[in-house]
Amino acid sequence: MAKQKTIVRLGEFEMAISHPEKLIWPEAGITKLDYVQILNELAPFLLPYTSDRYLTTIRYPEGIHGTSFYQKNAPEPTPDFVRVSPDGSIRYVVMDSVPTLLWMGSLYSLEFHVSSDEISNPLPNTWMLDIDPTLEEEPRLMEATDLVGQLLESLGLNAVPKTSGATGVQVVMPIERGPDFDDLRRFGKFISEYLVAKSPQLFTVERLKKDRGDLIYLDYLQHYAGKTLPAPYSPRARSGATVSTPLSWEEVRRDVKPTDFHLLNIRERLRGQGDLLASAARQSLLPILNHIQGK
């Protein structure tokens, strides 16, 4: 019996999708073909955050409830339209085009994690703080996120919160180039330790989970060259088909949940308000870094 296939066409590009009716997110009713079609609509929003970064994907060949594996090396055979960037012994996929994104989706890549560092420039253009709850369900998550935002605002800085799509939030700040990753780590340490001192009942900087109790971990170490975080608008392999989604601070104060944003409603959200992260202005961290370092 011949395998079931569907041909997807984009202009002159076409790709065969095998097993188009296979359920990838059974609870959400999302099939493989649905997923590839949704990725095509998400491409203008997702690709700007993956196109100059080293890509790590998590593949689920049998859907979210099956076996999964991380993949850094470009899958073989690699089509001619896929750009690859070597880093050490690894040949990373550079997800910089719609065909590459759809190809990755057709290989059951359900999560897209990207490097903090760009391929083309060693100096970062973003600062990020990863807010990582110890509890799987953390009712104080948005309260914690809001406190981070208030502290940054008191320093004259504006950032954009985004759900990880799992249990946490990343606070993302586009910055003017100049500081290196060590400078940004010093800034993250300053912010995190201040918040721990101010709200010790809520925050911790303890790296080991066993030492955190029920506190929310401020992970300022994760934003560094070679380390990865989920890209904005990356899907996540969770039953609700959640998506890593930039938020407004008003939504944070309304106590929205990461599960509110998923593959079935993200396109309508983007049509209505666009990408909240793309419209954020770049800011200089140099004055604050100089102050922290006593210059």
N, C-alpha and C positions, 0 to 999 in steps of 0.2 A: 504493500500500500504506500503510495507516494506521500511524502511529508507535505502537510498543509503549509502554503506560503502566500504572502501578500506582497505585492510590489508597491513600495512607497516612492513617489516621484516628486522632485523639487527642481523645476526647470529641466535642465539636461541631466541632473543627477537622479539616479534611481537605485534603490536598494531592496533586496528581497528580505522580508521579515518571516522567519520560520515560526511555526506555532503561534500565530497571531492571537488565537483565542485563549492561550494559556493565562490563567489568573495569576497575577504577580502579587497584588494586594487583595486577597480574597475578601476580607471584611469590607473593603471599600468598593469591591466589584471592578477593579482596574485590571484589564488584560494587558498583555504585552503590546498589542497594537495600540490600545488606548495610551499606554505609557509613551510610546514613540511619538504619537501625535501630540501629546501634551508637551513633551520635550521640545518639539518643533515650535510650539507657541511660546515656550519659556526662553527659547534661545536668545532673543535680543536682550533679555535681562540677566541671564545666567552667564553667557559667554564673556562679557566684559570682566568678570571676576575669575575666569579660568584661563584666559587666552595667553597670559604671560607668566604662568605659574606651573610648577611641577605638580602633576596630577596623580593622586592615589585614589583608586576606586574600590568599592566593595561590591562584589558580584554575587548574585543569588540565582543560580541557574534554574532552581525549582520554585522561585518566588520567596517571599520574606520568611516563610516558615521552614525553608529547606536549608541545606548546607550553604555556607557562604565562605568567601575568601577575599583577602585584601590583594590588590594587584597594583604594583608600581611599574613593572616592565610592560612595554607595549605588547598587547596580545598579538600572537602570530597566527596566520599571516597578517601583516599590517598593510592595509590598502594604500595605494599611492597618494590618496588625498589627505592622509593623516600625517601631520608634522610630528616629528619625534625630536626630543632634546636629550642628549646624554648628560648624565651627572654621575661621575665615577663609573661604576660598572652597570648602572641602571639606565635604560633607554625609556625615558618618560614620554607618555603621550602629551602633546600640547593641544588642549581642547579649545581651538580657536576658530572653528567653523561649524556650521549647522550639520554638514555631512558627518564630521567627526563625532559630534554630540549624538546624532541618531545612531551611528555605528556603535558607540559605547552603550547606548540604550538597548540596542538589539542584542548585545552580549550580556544583558541582565546586569549592567552596572547601575545599581540603584542609589548609590551615594557618591558624591564627588567632593573629595577633600583636597584642598590645594595648599601649597607651601606658603608660608608667610613671606618668603623672599621671592622676588620676581626673577625671571630668567635673564632679563636684559639689563637689570640695574641692581647693584648690591645695596644701595641705600633705600630703605623702606619709604613707602608713600602712605602708610597707614599705621596707626597705633591701635592695639586691641587688648581688651581685658576679658578673659573668659570667666564667667560666673557659673560655677559648677556645684550644684546642690549635692549634698551627700545622700539625701533622701530621694527615692525614685519620684515621689510626689511631694513637692515642696510648696506649701501654701504661701510662703513668704518670698517667693522668687521675685515677683514684680516689685514688692516693697524694697528688696535688696537692690534691684536694678535701679529703681528710682533714687536711692541714696547715692549710688555711684554717679548718676546723672547730675544730682544736685551738687555734689562735690566738684565735678568738672565745671559746672556752670559758675560756681563761686570763684573758680580760677580763670574765668573768662573764656572757657572752652565749650564747644558744642560737639556732641557725639551722637551717634545713631545706635539705638539698641536693636539687636536682631535675635530672634529665637534661634537656637541651634537646630531646632526640629526634633530634638530629643528632650532632655530634661532641663537644659540650661539656656543661658543667654550670653551672647557676646556683645560688648559695648565697643563700637567701631568708630574711630576718628580718622578721617582723611587728613593727612598732614603734608606740609611743605617739606620737600627733601632737604636733608642736611644731617640730622641725627642718625646714628647707626643703631643697630639692634641692641647693643649694650646700653646706649643712652636711653632707648625706649624701655628697656628692662628696669633701669634705675627709676624712671618715671613711674612705671607700673608698681614697683616696690614701694615707692613713696605713697602713691594713692592707696594701695592695698593695706599697708601697715597703718596708715591714718584711719582708714575705715574700721580696721580690727580694733584699734585703740578706742574709737568713738562708739562702736557697737559690738562689743565682745560677745554679746549674747546671740549675734547673728552671723558674724564673719570669722573666717580663719584663713591663715596662709600655710597651714600644715599640709605638706605635700602628701603624706601617707594617709590613706582613707581611714585606717584604724585609729588614727589620732585626732580625727575631726569631730567625733560625736555626731550631733545632728546639725552641725554648723555648715554654712555655705562657703565653699572654697573659692577664694579669689586667686585665680591662676594667672599671674602676670608672667610666668615663665614660658607659657605655651606659644606666645607670639615671638618667634625667633627664627632665624634662618635654619631651614631644614625641617622645621616642625609644621604640622598641618592642622587646619581647622576646616569644618564644612563650609563650602562656598555659599554665599548668599544665593538663595533659590535652589540649593541642592535638595532633592528629595531625601527622605530618610526611610530606612527599611523597618518601619513600625506599622502596627496594624491600622492606624488612622491615616497612613500615607502622608504624614506630616512633611512640611517643607520649611527649610531655614528661611525666615522671613523678617526683613527690616520692619521696625515698628515706629510709630510716633510716641513721644513721651506722654501724650494724652492717653494713648492706648495702654501704656505701662501703668499709669495712675488709675485706669479703669480695671486693672488686674486681669488683662486678657491671659489666656493660657496658650502655651506652645501648640497644643492640640487643636486650637481654633483655626490654624492655617495649614492647608493641605492641598494635594494635587487637584482635588475636585473644585476648590474655590479660589485658588491662587490666581488664575487667569482673570477672573472677574475683578479681583482686588487690584491687579496691575492695570487693567483697563480703566479702572475708576480713579486711581491715585498715582499710578506710575511707580517708579523705583525711588523710595524715600532716601536710599543711600546715595544714589547717583547725584541727587540734587544738593548734597551736603558740601559746604565750602571747605577748602583746605585751610588749615591753620598752622601757625608756627609754634613749635614747642620750645624753641631755643631760649626765650626769656625765662620760662619756668625751669628748664634744665639748668641754665646758668645759676638761677637762684638756689636750686636744690644742691648744686655742686659748690656753692659759695663763691661764684665768680663775680 
